[in-house]
Amino acid sequence: MQTFTVIGDPVRRRILELLAAGECTAGAIVEVVRRERGISQAGVSRHLRILREAGFVVVRSEGQRRIYALDPAPLQDIDDWIGSFRAFWSHRLDALATEIERGKKERRKVRREERVPLRSRRRRA
């Protein structure tokens, strides 16, 4: 299955988000996905199998429990592909960062100016 087909499904993306926070048991994944999406245990198992076969997750057994973990290698492939498009928006993000910093400086300046009269009033009292 193609990488983008695998991550194109919102349930599989949600599972990847859960695993990005750390290892999870299959039961914990099923519980979250069932609560959020109303999908059965069998449906979640199918999504986990697809993710495993595509190399996005690895699984190990601990007794009767199956512990899933994220394998970041396929995500790096996606990041590499997206990298060829970063030039289209990176300069805009740089400009946004400049504007945000400019706004922060302006707010600090306004706050300092607002504090001055308060200090002046206290000295007079």
Backbone as XML, in Angstrom:
<?xml version="1.0"?>
<chain id="A" units="angstrom">
  <residue number="1" name="MET">
    <atom name="N" x="0.856" y="-1.186" z="0.000"/>
    <atom name="CA" x="0.000" y="0.000" z="0.000"/>
    <atom name="C" x="0.897" y="1.244" z="0.000"/>
  </residue>
  <residue number="2" name="GLN">
    <atom name="N" x="0.545" y="2.221" z="-0.788"/>
    <atom name="CA" x="1.303" y="3.467" z="-0.876"/>
    <atom name="C" x="1.301" y="4.206" z="0.464"/>
  </residue>
  <residue number="3" name="THR">
    <atom name="N" x="2.395" y="4.872" z="0.769"/>
    <atom name="CA" x="2.533" y="5.602" z="2.029"/>
    <atom name="C" x="1.404" y="6.595" z="2.238"/>
  </residue>
  <residue number="4" name="PHE">
    <atom name="N" x="1.091" y="7.374" z="1.217"/>
    <atom name="CA" x="0.059" y="8.397" z="1.383"/>
    <atom name="C" x="-1.333" y="7.792" z="1.478"/>
  </residue>
  <residue number="5" name="THR">
    <atom name="N" x="-1.523" y="6.631" z="0.897"/>
    <atom name="CA" x="-2.800" y="5.929" z="1.060"/>
    <atom name="C" x="-2.966" y="5.488" z="2.502"/>
  </residue>
  <residue number="6" name="VAL">
    <atom name="N" x="-1.877" y="5.015" z="3.101"/>
    <atom name="CA" x="-1.918" y="4.568" z="4.494"/>
    <atom name="C" x="-2.276" y="5.724" z="5.417"/>
  </residue>
  <residue number="7" name="ILE">
    <atom name="N" x="-1.597" y="6.844" z="5.272"/>
    <atom name="CA" x="-1.863" y="7.959" z="6.189"/>
    <atom name="C" x="-3.053" y="8.801" z="5.752"/>
  </residue>
  <residue number="8" name="GLY">
    <atom name="N" x="-3.623" y="8.483" z="4.610"/>
    <atom name="CA" x="-4.800" y="9.214" z="4.144"/>
    <atom name="C" x="-6.040" y="8.926" z="4.966"/>
  </residue>
  <residue number="9" name="ASP">
    <atom name="N" x="-6.039" y="7.848" z="5.691"/>
    <atom name="CA" x="-7.199" y="7.479" z="6.506"/>
    <atom name="C" x="-7.114" y="8.177" z="7.865"/>
  </residue>
  <residue number="10" name="PRO">
    <atom name="N" x="-8.167" y="8.887" z="8.277"/>
    <atom name="CA" x="-8.124" y="9.627" z="9.548"/>
    <atom name="C" x="-7.966" y="8.730" z="10.777"/>
  </residue>
  <residue number="11" name="VAL">
    <atom name="N" x="-8.471" y="7.519" z="10.731"/>
    <atom name="CA" x="-8.311" y="6.610" z="11.871"/>
    <atom name="C" x="-6.847" y="6.210" z="12.014"/>
  </residue>
  <residue number="12" name="ARG">
    <atom name="N" x="-6.203" y="5.909" z="10.914"/>
    <atom name="CA" x="-4.787" y="5.535" z="10.980"/>
    <atom name="C" x="-3.929" y="6.726" z="11.407"/>
  </residue>
  <residue number="13" name="ARG">
    <atom name="N" x="-4.288" y="7.928" z="10.946"/>
    <atom name="CA" x="-3.542" y="9.113" z="11.403"/>
    <atom name="C" x="-3.706" y="9.286" z="12.904"/>
  </residue>
  <residue number="14" name="ARG">
    <atom name="N" x="-4.911" y="9.051" z="13.421"/>
    <atom name="CA" x="-5.140" y="9.181" z="14.867"/>
    <atom name="C" x="-4.321" y="8.157" z="15.641"/>
  </residue>
  <residue number="15" name="ILE">
    <atom name="N" x="-4.242" y="6.937" z="15.129"/>
    <atom name="CA" x="-3.419" y="5.911" z="15.775"/>
    <atom name="C" x="-1.956" y="6.343" z="15.785"/>
  </residue>
  <residue number="16" name="LEU">
    <atom name="N" x="-1.482" y="6.898" z="14.677"/>
    <atom name="CA" x="-0.099" y="7.391" z="14.638"/>
    <atom name="C" x="0.121" y="8.507" z="15.648"/>
  </residue>
  <residue number="17" name="GLU">
    <atom name="N" x="-0.861" y="9.387" z="15.806"/>
    <atom name="CA" x="-0.762" y="10.453" z="16.807"/>
    <atom name="C" x="-0.653" y="9.866" z="18.209"/>
  </residue>
  <residue number="18" name="LEU">
    <atom name="N" x="-1.457" y="8.870" z="18.505"/>
    <atom name="CA" x="-1.388" y="8.218" z="19.814"/>
    <atom name="C" x="-0.010" y="7.619" z="20.046"/>
  </residue>
  <residue number="19" name="LEU">
    <atom name="N" x="0.517" y="6.949" z="19.036"/>
    <atom name="CA" x="1.809" y="6.291" z="19.182"/>
    <atom name="C" x="2.976" y="7.281" z="19.184"/>
  </residue>
  <residue number="20" name="ALA">
    <atom name="N" x="2.760" y="8.464" z="18.632"/>
    <atom name="CA" x="3.806" y="9.491" z="18.680"/>
    <atom name="C" x="4.082" y="9.913" z="20.121"/>
  </residue>
  <residue number="21" name="ALA">
    <atom name="N" x="3.085" y="9.758" z="20.989"/>
    <atom name="CA" x="3.251" y="10.102" z="22.406"/>
    <atom name="C" x="3.953" y="8.989" z="23.170"/>
  </residue>
  <residue number="22" name="GLY">
    <atom name="N" x="4.067" y="7.799" z="22.588"/>
    <atom name="CA" x="4.736" y="6.683" z="23.245"/>
    <atom name="C" x="4.031" y="5.379" z="22.946"/>
  </residue>
  <residue number="23" name="GLU">
    <atom name="N" x="4.635" y="4.302" z="23.395"/>
    <atom name="CA" x="4.060" y="2.979" z="23.174"/>
    <atom name="C" x="2.666" y="2.875" z="23.772"/>
  </residue>
  <residue number="24" name="CYS">
    <atom name="N" x="1.817" y="2.069" z="23.142"/>
    <atom name="CA" x="0.449" y="1.831" z="23.641"/>
    <atom name="C" x="0.110" y="0.364" z="23.457"/>
  </residue>
  <residue number="25" name="THR">
    <atom name="N" x="-0.699" y="-0.128" z="24.353"/>
    <atom name="CA" x="-1.225" y="-1.474" z="24.160"/>
    <atom name="C" x="-2.322" y="-1.406" z="23.106"/>
  </residue>
  <residue number="26" name="ALA">
    <atom name="N" x="-2.573" y="-2.559" z="22.488"/>
    <atom name="CA" x="-3.652" y="-2.610" z="21.511"/>
    <atom name="C" x="-4.969" y="-2.232" z="22.174"/>
  </residue>
  <residue number="27" name="GLY">
    <atom name="N" x="-5.174" y="-2.679" z="23.406"/>
    <atom name="CA" x="-6.408" y="-2.356" z="24.120"/>
    <atom name="C" x="-6.594" y="-0.871" z="24.342"/>
  </residue>
  <residue number="28" name="ALA">
    <atom name="N" x="-5.505" y="-0.159" z="24.678"/>
    <atom name="CA" x="-5.589" y="1.295" z="24.888"/>
    <atom name="C" x="-5.916" y="2.010" z="23.583"/>
  </residue>
  <residue number="29" name="ILE">
    <atom name="N" x="-5.331" y="1.547" z="22.492"/>
    <atom name="CA" x="-5.613" y="2.152" z="21.184"/>
    <atom name="C" x="-7.077" y="1.920" z="20.821"/>
  </residue>
  <residue number="30" name="VAL">
    <atom name="N" x="-7.536" y="0.688" z="21.007"/>
    <atom name="CA" x="-8.935" y="0.362" z="20.703"/>
    <atom name="C" x="-9.867" y="1.237" z="21.520"/>
  </residue>
  <residue number="31" name="GLU">
    <atom name="N" x="-9.560" y="1.409" z="22.800"/>
    <atom name="CA" x="-10.426" y="2.209" z="23.676"/>
    <atom name="C" x="-10.564" y="3.646" z="23.177"/>
  </residue>
  <residue number="32" name="VAL">
    <atom name="N" x="-9.454" y="4.268" z="22.825"/>
    <atom name="CA" x="-9.485" y="5.660" z="22.359"/>
    <atom name="C" x="-10.224" y="5.764" z="21.026"/>
  </residue>
  <residue number="33" name="VAL">
    <atom name="N" x="-9.872" y="4.900" z="20.083"/>
    <atom name="CA" x="-10.476" y="4.980" z="18.743"/>
    <atom name="C" x="-11.959" y="4.640" z="18.811"/>
  </residue>
  <residue number="34" name="ARG">
    <atom name="N" x="-12.329" y="3.696" z="19.638"/>
    <atom name="CA" x="-13.755" y="3.351" z="19.785"/>
    <atom name="C" x="-14.529" y="4.548" z="20.353"/>
  </residue>
  <residue number="35" name="ARG">
    <atom name="N" x="-13.952" y="5.195" z="21.359"/>
    <atom name="CA" x="-14.610" y="6.350" z="21.982"/>
    <atom name="C" x="-14.725" y="7.519" z="20.997"/>
  </residue>
  <residue number="36" name="GLU">
    <atom name="N" x="-13.658" y="7.790" z="20.254"/>
    <atom name="CA" x="-13.641" y="8.948" z="19.361"/>
    <atom name="C" x="-14.323" y="8.706" z="18.014"/>
  </residue>
  <residue number="37" name="ARG">
    <atom name="N" x="-14.237" y="7.484" z="17.494"/>
    <atom name="CA" x="-14.710" y="7.213" z="16.140"/>
    <atom name="C" x="-15.810" y="6.164" z="16.050"/>
  </residue>
  <residue number="38" name="GLY">
    <atom name="N" x="-16.071" y="5.474" z="17.170"/>
    <atom name="CA" x="-17.107" y="4.453" z="17.161"/>
    <atom name="C" x="-16.754" y="3.218" z="16.359"/>
  </residue>
  <residue number="39" name="ILE">
    <atom name="N" x="-15.469" y="2.918" z="16.259"/>
    <atom name="CA" x="-15.017" y="1.764" z="15.476"/>
    <atom name="C" x="-14.816" y="0.572" z="16.404"/>
  </residue>
  <residue number="40" name="SER">
    <atom name="N" x="-15.184" y="-0.601" z="15.932"/>
    <atom name="CA" x="-15.071" y="-1.829" z="16.722"/>
    <atom name="C" x="-13.609" y="-2.244" z="16.898"/>
  </residue>
  <residue number="41" name="GLN">
    <atom name="N" x="-13.411" y="-3.188" z="17.808"/>
    <atom name="CA" x="-12.076" y="-3.729" z="18.054"/>
    <atom name="C" x="-11.519" y="-4.353" z="16.770"/>
  </residue>
  <residue number="42" name="ALA">
    <atom name="N" x="-12.352" y="-5.058" z="16.030"/>
    <atom name="CA" x="-11.912" y="-5.686" z="14.781"/>
    <atom name="C" x="-11.484" y="-4.631" z="13.755"/>
  </residue>
  <residue number="43" name="GLY">
    <atom name="N" x="-12.215" y="-3.542" z="13.700"/>
    <atom name="CA" x="-11.859" y="-2.458" z="12.771"/>
    <atom name="C" x="-10.535" y="-1.820" z="13.132"/>
  </residue>
  <residue number="44" name="VAL">
    <atom name="N" x="-10.312" y="-1.581" z="14.426"/>
    <atom name="CA" x="-9.041" y="-0.996" z="14.874"/>
    <atom name="C" x="-7.907" y="-1.970" z="14.583"/>
  </residue>
  <residue number="45" name="SER">
    <atom name="N" x="-8.137" y="-3.256" z="14.818"/>
    <atom name="CA" x="-7.112" y="-4.276" z="14.532"/>
    <atom name="C" x="-6.721" y="-4.260" z="13.058"/>
  </residue>
  <residue number="46" name="ARG">
    <atom name="N" x="-7.698" y="-4.079" z="12.193"/>
    <atom name="CA" x="-7.419" y="-4.008" z="10.758"/>
    <atom name="C" x="-6.522" y="-2.811" z="10.441"/>
  </residue>
  <residue number="47" name="HIS">
    <atom name="N" x="-6.824" y="-1.651" z="11.046"/>
    <atom name="CA" x="-5.999" y="-0.456" z="10.830"/>
    <atom name="C" x="-4.589" y="-0.671" z="11.375"/>
  </residue>
  <residue number="48" name="LEU">
    <atom name="N" x="-4.466" y="-1.311" z="12.532"/>
    <atom name="CA" x="-3.147" y="-1.593" z="13.095"/>
    <atom name="C" x="-2.355" y="-2.532" z="12.184"/>
  </residue>
  <residue number="49" name="ARG">
    <atom name="N" x="-3.021" y="-3.532" z="11.602"/>
    <atom name="CA" x="-2.358" y="-4.456" z="10.687"/>
    <atom name="C" x="-1.841" y="-3.699" z="9.456"/>
  </residue>
  <residue number="50" name="ILE">
    <atom name="N" x="-2.662" y="-2.808" z="8.909"/>
    <atom name="CA" x="-2.249" y="-2.017" z="7.734"/>
    <atom name="C" x="-1.032" y="-1.165" z="8.080"/>
  </residue>
  <residue number="51" name="LEU">
    <atom name="N" x="-1.062" y="-0.519" z="9.233"/>
    <atom name="CA" x="0.075" y="0.308" z="9.665"/>
    <atom name="C" x="1.323" y="-0.550" z="9.862"/>
  </residue>
  <residue number="52" name="ARG">
    <atom name="N" x="1.154" y="-1.723" z="10.444"/>
    <atom name="CA" x="2.280" y="-2.629" z="10.669"/>
    <atom name="C" x="2.862" y="-3.108" z="9.339"/>
  </residue>
  <residue number="53" name="GLU">
    <atom name="N" x="2.012" y="-3.532" z="8.424"/>
    <atom name="CA" x="2.483" y="-4.030" z="7.121"/>
    <atom name="C" x="3.154" y="-2.937" z="6.299"/>
  </residue>
  <residue number="54" name="ALA">
    <atom name="N" x="2.736" y="-1.687" z="6.488"/>
    <atom name="CA" x="3.337" y="-0.569" z="5.759"/>
    <atom name="C" x="4.606" y="-0.058" z="6.450"/>
  </residue>
  <residue number="55" name="GLY">
    <atom name="N" x="4.917" y="-0.601" z="7.620"/>
    <atom name="CA" x="6.143" y="-0.225" z="8.315"/>
    <atom name="C" x="6.029" y="0.975" z="9.235"/>
  </residue>
  <residue number="56" name="PHE">
    <atom name="N" x="4.813" y="1.472" z="9.459"/>
    <atom name="CA" x="4.639" y="2.636" z="10.327"/>
    <atom name="C" x="4.701" y="2.293" z="11.806"/>
  </residue>
  <residue number="57" name="VAL">
    <atom name="N" x="4.364" y="1.070" z="12.156"/>
    <atom name="CA" x="4.379" y="0.652" z="13.556"/>
    <atom name="C" x="5.069" y="-0.698" z="13.677"/>
  </residue>
  <residue number="58" name="VAL">
    <atom name="N" x="5.593" y="-0.920" z="14.861"/>
    <atom name="CA" x="6.142" y="-2.227" z="15.220"/>
    <atom name="C" x="5.354" y="-2.716" z="16.423"/>
  </residue>
  <residue number="59" name="VAL">
    <atom name="N" x="5.306" y="-4.027" z="16.587"/>
    <atom name="CA" x="4.540" y="-4.612" z="17.680"/>
    <atom name="C" x="5.383" y="-5.661" z="18.373"/>
  </residue>
  <residue number="60" name="ARG">
    <atom name="N" x="5.215" y="-5.736" z="19.678"/>
    <atom name="CA" x="5.862" y="-6.787" z="20.458"/>
    <atom name="C" x="4.846" y="-7.318" z="21.452"/>
  </residue>
  <residue number="61" name="SER">
    <atom name="N" x="5.058" y="-8.548" z="21.865"/>
    <atom name="CA" x="4.137" y="-9.168" z="22.815"/>
    <atom name="C" x="4.732" y="-9.159" z="24.206"/>
  </residue>
  <residue number="62" name="GLU">
    <atom name="N" x="3.876" y="-8.893" z="25.168"/>
    <atom name="CA" x="4.207" y="-9.022" z="26.588"/>
    <atom name="C" x="3.103" y="-9.862" z="27.199"/>
  </residue>
  <residue number="63" name="GLY">
    <atom name="N" x="3.347" y="-11.154" z="27.316"/>
    <atom name="CA" x="2.286" y="-12.053" z="27.762"/>
    <atom name="C" x="1.192" y="-12.056" z="26.716"/>
  </residue>
  <residue number="64" name="GLN">
    <atom name="N" x="-0.021" y="-11.738" z="27.138"/>
    <atom name="CA" x="-1.145" y="-11.702" z="26.189"/>
    <atom name="C" x="-1.353" y="-10.324" z="25.570"/>
  </residue>
  <residue number="65" name="ARG">
    <atom name="N" x="-0.608" y="-9.350" z="26.054"/>
    <atom name="CA" x="-0.769" y="-7.987" z="25.532"/>
    <atom name="C" x="0.136" y="-7.765" z="24.329"/>
  </residue>
  <residue number="66" name="ARG">
    <atom name="N" x="-0.367" y="-6.952" z="23.400"/>
    <atom name="CA" x="0.426" y="-6.538" z="22.248"/>
    <atom name="C" x="0.713" y="-5.049" z="22.414"/>
  </residue>
  <residue number="67" name="ILE">
    <atom name="N" x="1.994" y="-4.715" z="22.396"/>
    <atom name="CA" x="2.441" y="-3.341" z="22.599"/>
    <atom name="C" x="2.871" y="-2.782" z="21.244"/>
  </residue>
  <residue number="68" name="TYR">
    <atom name="N" x="2.269" y="-1.657" z="20.865"/>
    <atom name="CA" x="2.576" y="-1.017" z="19.584"/>
    <atom name="C" x="3.455" y="0.215" z="19.815"/>
  </residue>
  <residue number="69" name="ALA">
    <atom name="N" x="4.362" y="0.434" z="18.878"/>
    <atom name="CA" x="5.236" y="1.612" z="18.914"/>
    <atom name="C" x="5.364" y="2.162" z="17.497"/>
  </residue>
  <residue number="70" name="LEU">
    <atom name="N" x="5.589" y="3.445" z="17.410"/>
    <atom name="CA" x="5.754" y="4.122" z="16.130"/>
    <atom name="C" x="7.127" y="3.816" z="15.552"/>
  </residue>
  <residue number="71" name="ASP">
    <atom name="N" x="7.202" y="3.545" z="14.274"/>
    <atom name="CA" x="8.469" y="3.427" z="13.553"/>
    <atom name="C" x="8.558" y="4.667" z="12.662"/>
  </residue>
  <residue number="72" name="PRO">
    <atom name="N" x="9.455" y="5.590" z="12.966"/>
    <atom name="CA" x="9.465" y="6.874" z="12.263"/>
    <atom name="C" x="10.030" y="6.840" z="10.847"/>
  </residue>
  <residue number="73" name="ALA">
    <atom name="N" x="10.595" y="5.738" z="10.406"/>
    <atom name="CA" x="11.236" y="5.701" z="9.077"/>
    <atom name="C" x="10.304" y="6.119" z="7.942"/>
  </residue>
  <residue number="74" name="PRO">
    <atom name="N" x="9.081" y="5.577" z="7.841"/>
    <atom name="CA" x="8.211" y="6.018" z="6.741"/>
    <atom name="C" x="7.832" y="7.498" z="6.856"/>
  </residue>
  <residue number="75" name="LEU">
    <atom name="N" x="7.771" y="8.005" z="8.066"/>
    <atom name="CA" x="7.453" y="9.426" z="8.252"/>
    <atom name="C" x="8.590" y="10.294" z="7.741"/>
  </residue>
  <residue number="76" name="GLN">
    <atom name="N" x="9.828" y="9.807" z="7.869"/>
    <atom name="CA" x="10.976" y="10.541" z="7.336"/>
    <atom name="C" x="10.887" y="10.612" z="5.813"/>
  </residue>
  <residue number="77" name="ASP">
    <atom name="N" x="10.428" y="9.535" z="5.202"/>
    <atom name="CA" x="10.243" y="9.538" z="3.750"/>
    <atom name="C" x="9.236" y="10.614" z="3.337"/>
  </residue>
  <residue number="78" name="ILE">
    <atom name="N" x="8.162" y="10.743" z="4.107"/>
    <atom name="CA" x="7.152" y="11.774" z="3.834"/>
    <atom name="C" x="7.751" y="13.154" z="4.008"/>
  </residue>
  <residue number="79" name="ASP">
    <atom name="N" x="8.522" y="13.330" z="5.078"/>
    <atom name="CA" x="9.153" y="14.618" z="5.334"/>
    <atom name="C" x="10.125" y="14.977" z="4.209"/>
  </residue>
  <residue number="80" name="ASP">
    <atom name="N" x="10.868" y="13.991" z="3.731"/>
    <atom name="CA" x="11.788" y="14.245" z="2.616"/>
    <atom name="C" x="11.025" y="14.708" z="1.374"/>
  </residue>
  <residue number="81" name="TRP">
    <atom name="N" x="9.905" y="14.075" z="1.088"/>
    <atom name="CA" x="9.101" y="14.443" z="-0.071"/>
    <atom name="C" x="8.542" y="15.855" z="0.100"/>
  </residue>
  <residue number="82" name="ILE">
    <atom name="N" x="8.032" y="16.150" z="1.287"/>
    <atom name="CA" x="7.481" y="17.487" z="1.548"/>
    <atom name="C" x="8.577" y="18.542" z="1.469"/>
  </residue>
  <residue number="83" name="GLY">
    <atom name="N" x="9.798" y="18.154" z="1.802"/>
    <atom name="CA" x="10.923" y="19.089" z="1.776"/>
    <atom name="C" x="11.090" y="19.793" z="0.445"/>
  </residue>
  <residue number="84" name="SER">
    <atom name="N" x="10.751" y="19.113" z="-0.625"/>
    <atom name="CA" x="10.885" y="19.746" z="-1.941"/>
    <atom name="C" x="9.898" y="20.884" z="-2.139"/>
  </residue>
  <residue number="85" name="PHE">
    <atom name="N" x="8.897" y="20.986" z="-1.273"/>
    <atom name="CA" x="7.893" y="22.047" z="-1.381"/>
    <atom name="C" x="8.055" y="23.130" z="-0.321"/>
  </residue>
  <residue number="86" name="ARG">
    <atom name="N" x="8.950" y="22.929" z="0.638"/>
    <atom name="CA" x="9.106" y="23.881" z="1.744"/>
    <atom name="C" x="9.441" y="25.294" z="1.274"/>
  </residue>
  <residue number="87" name="ALA">
    <atom name="N" x="10.164" y="25.405" z="0.196"/>
    <atom name="CA" x="10.550" y="26.730" z="-0.303"/>
    <atom name="C" x="9.332" y="27.596" z="-0.602"/>
  </residue>
  <residue number="88" name="PHE">
    <atom name="N" x="8.207" y="26.967" z="-0.908"/>
    <atom name="CA" x="7.005" y="27.728" z="-1.235"/>
    <atom name="C" x="6.420" y="28.446" z="-0.031"/>
  </residue>
  <residue number="89" name="TRP">
    <atom name="N" x="6.662" y="27.923" z="1.167"/>
    <atom name="CA" x="6.063" y="28.570" z="2.327"/>
    <atom name="C" x="7.067" y="29.002" z="3.396"/>
  </residue>
  <residue number="90" name="SER">
    <atom name="N" x="8.320" y="28.579" z="3.323"/>
    <atom name="CA" x="9.264" y="28.913" z="4.389"/>
    <atom name="C" x="9.501" y="30.417" z="4.498"/>
  </residue>
  <residue number="91" name="HIS">
    <atom name="N" x="9.596" y="31.131" z="3.366"/>
    <atom name="CA" x="9.799" y="32.583" z="3.445"/>
    <atom name="C" x="8.573" y="33.269" z="4.048"/>
  </residue>
  <residue number="92" name="ARG">
    <atom name="N" x="7.400" y="32.718" z="3.808"/>
    <atom name="CA" x="6.193" y="33.293" z="4.404"/>
    <atom name="C" x="6.175" y="33.057" z="5.909"/>
  </residue>
  <residue number="93" name="LEU">
    <atom name="N" x="6.635" y="31.892" z="6.333"/>
    <atom name="CA" x="6.707" y="31.624" z="7.767"/>
    <atom name="C" x="7.744" y="32.510" z="8.435"/>
  </residue>
  <residue number="94" name="ASP">
    <atom name="N" x="8.852" y="32.761" z="7.742"/>
    <atom name="CA" x="9.861" y="33.681" z="8.279"/>
    <atom name="C" x="9.273" y="35.076" z="8.436"/>
  </residue>
  <residue number="95" name="ALA">
    <atom name="N" x="8.517" y="35.524" z="7.443"/>
    <atom name="CA" x="7.881" y="36.837" z="7.518"/>
    <atom name="C" x="6.856" y="36.883" z="8.647"/>
  </residue>
  <residue number="96" name="LEU">
    <atom name="N" x="6.113" y="35.793" z="8.822"/>
    <atom name="CA" x="5.154" y="35.724" z="9.916"/>
    <atom name="C" x="5.864" y="35.810" z="11.258"/>
  </residue>
  <residue number="97" name="ALA">
    <atom name="N" x="6.966" y="35.102" z="11.411"/>
    <atom name="CA" x="7.734" y="35.146" z="12.663"/>
    <atom name="C" x="8.214" y="36.565" z="12.943"/>
  </residue>
  <residue number="98" name="THR">
    <atom name="N" x="8.643" y="37.278" z="11.897"/>
    <atom name="CA" x="9.081" y="38.667" z="12.066"/>
    <atom name="C" x="7.925" y="39.540" z="12.543"/>
  </residue>
  <residue number="99" name="GLU">
    <atom name="N" x="6.756" y="39.371" z="11.943"/>
    <atom name="CA" x="5.589" y="40.163" z="12.338"/>
    <atom name="C" x="5.147" y="39.841" z="13.762"/>
  </residue>
  <residue number="100" name="ILE">
    <atom name="N" x="5.203" y="38.595" z="14.136"/>
    <atom name="CA" x="4.841" y="38.214" z="15.508"/>
    <atom name="C" x="5.795" y="38.858" z="16.494"/>
  </residue>
  <residue number="101" name="GLU">
    <atom name="N" x="7.084" y="38.831" z="16.205"/>
    <atom name="CA" x="8.069" y="39.441" z="17.092"/>
    <atom name="C" x="7.868" y="40.951" z="17.171"/>
  </residue>
  <residue number="102" name="ARG">
    <atom name="N" x="7.541" y="41.566" z="16.043"/>
    <atom name="CA" x="7.274" y="43.000" z="16.016"/>
    <atom name="C" x="6.073" y="43.334" z="16.913"/>
  </residue>
  <residue number="103" name="GLY">
    <atom name="N" x="5.035" y="42.511" z="16.829"/>
    <atom name="CA" x="3.854" y="42.714" z="17.667"/>
    <atom name="C" x="4.165" y="42.548" z="19.143"/>
  </residue>
  <residue number="104" name="LYS">
    <atom name="N" x="4.991" y="41.574" z="19.496"/>
    <atom name="CA" x="5.381" y="41.370" z="20.893"/>
    <atom name="C" x="6.127" y="42.583" z="21.430"/>
  </residue>
  <residue number="105" name="LYS">
    <atom name="N" x="7.062" y="43.105" z="20.618"/>
    <atom name="CA" x="7.823" y="44.288" z="21.039"/>
    <atom name="C" x="6.890" y="45.476" z="21.253"/>
  </residue>
  <residue number="106" name="GLU">
    <atom name="N" x="5.924" y="45.636" z="20.354"/>
    <atom name="CA" x="4.971" y="46.745" z="20.466"/>
    <atom name="C" x="4.130" y="46.609" z="21.736"/>
  </residue>
  <residue number="107" name="ARG">
    <atom name="N" x="3.684" y="45.388" z="22.047"/>
    <atom name="CA" x="2.882" y="45.185" z="23.257"/>
    <atom name="C" x="3.695" y="45.468" z="24.514"/>
  </residue>
  <residue number="108" name="ARG">
    <atom name="N" x="4.969" y="45.050" z="24.509"/>
    <atom name="CA" x="5.822" y="45.337" z="25.672"/>
    <atom name="C" x="6.003" y="46.840" z="25.839"/>
  </residue>
  <residue number="109" name="LYS">
    <atom name="N" x="6.183" y="47.533" z="24.735"/>
    <atom name="CA" x="6.364" y="48.993" z="24.776"/>
    <atom name="C" x="5.113" y="49.657" z="25.342"/>
  </residue>
  <residue number="110" name="VAL">
    <atom name="N" x="3.937" y="49.233" z="24.888"/>
    <atom name="CA" x="2.678" y="49.807" z="25.370"/>
    <atom name="C" x="2.523" y="49.539" z="26.857"/>
  </residue>
  <residue number="111" name="ARG">
    <atom name="N" x="2.836" y="48.333" z="27.306"/>
    <atom name="CA" x="2.722" y="47.998" z="28.730"/>
    <atom name="C" x="3.645" y="48.862" z="29.568"/>
  </residue>
  <residue number="112" name="ARG">
    <atom name="N" x="4.869" y="49.086" z="29.092"/>
    <atom name="CA" x="5.802" y="49.944" z="29.841"/>
    <atom name="C" x="5.257" y="51.366" z="29.930"/>
  </residue>
  <residue number="113" name="GLU">
    <atom name="N" x="4.706" y="51.857" z="28.836"/>
    <atom name="CA" x="4.157" y="53.209" z="28.822"/>
    <atom name="C" x="2.951" y="53.315" z="29.744"/>
  </residue>
  <residue number="114" name="GLU">
    <atom name="N" x="2.150" y="52.246" z="29.827"/>
    <atom name="CA" x="0.981" y="52.264" z="30.708"/>
    <atom name="C" x="1.390" y="52.230" z="32.165"/>
  </residue>
  <residue number="115" name="ARG">
    <atom name="N" x="2.502" y="51.622" z="32.489"/>
    <atom name="CA" x="2.960" y="51.531" z="33.881"/>
    <atom name="C" x="3.520" y="52.854" z="34.390"/>
  </residue>
  <residue number="116" name="VAL">
    <atom name="N" x="4.085" y="53.658" z="33.560"/>
    <atom name="CA" x="4.723" y="54.905" z="33.977"/>
    <atom name="C" x="3.745" y="55.810" z="34.717"/>
  </residue>
  <residue number="117" name="PRO">
    <atom name="N" x="2.549" y="56.080" z="34.213"/>
    <atom name="CA" x="1.639" y="56.946" z="34.946"/>
    <atom name="C" x="1.255" y="56.367" z="36.316"/>
  </residue>
  <residue number="118" name="LEU">
    <atom name="N" x="1.159" y="55.074" z="36.432"/>
    <atom name="CA" x="0.832" y="54.475" z="37.722"/>
    <atom name="C" x="1.927" y="54.747" z="38.738"/>
  </residue>
  <residue number="119" name="ARG">
    <atom name="N" x="3.150" y="54.668" z="38.359"/>
    <atom name="CA" x="4.269" y="54.946" z="39.254"/>
    <atom name="C" x="4.264" y="56.422" z="39.638"/>
  </residue>
  <residue number="120" name="SER">
    <atom name="N" x="3.985" y="57.260" z="38.657"/>
    <atom name="CA" x="3.936" y="58.695" z="38.927"/>
    <atom name="C" x="2.853" y="59.012" z="39.945"/>
  </residue>
  <residue number="121" name="ARG">
    <atom name="N" x="1.711" y="58.380" z="39.853"/>
    <atom name="CA" x="0.605" y="58.606" z="40.780"/>
    <atom name="C" x="0.982" y="58.165" z="42.180"/>
  </residue>
  <residue number="122" name="ARG">
    <atom name="N" x="1.675" y="57.096" z="42.308"/>
    <atom name="CA" x="2.062" y="56.580" z="43.629"/>
    <atom name="C" x="3.018" y="57.541" z="44.318"/>
  </residue>
  <residue number="123" name="ARG">
    <atom name="N" x="3.911" y="58.122" z="43.576"/>
    <atom name="CA" x="4.878" y="59.056" z="44.167"/>
    <atom name="C" x="4.183" y="60.319" z="44.684"/>
  </residue>
  <residue number="124" name="ARG">
    <atom name="N" x="3.143" y="60.726" z="43.993"/>
    <atom name="CA" x="2.420" y="61.947" z="44.395"/>
    <atom name="C" x="1.620" y="61.721" z="45.667"/>
  </residue>
  <residue number="125" name="ALA">
    <atom name="N" x="1.138" y="60.522" z="45.868"/>
    <atom name="CA" x="0.250" y="60.240" z="46.995"/>
    <atom name="C" x="0.924" y="60.275" z="48.321"/>
  </residue>
</chain>
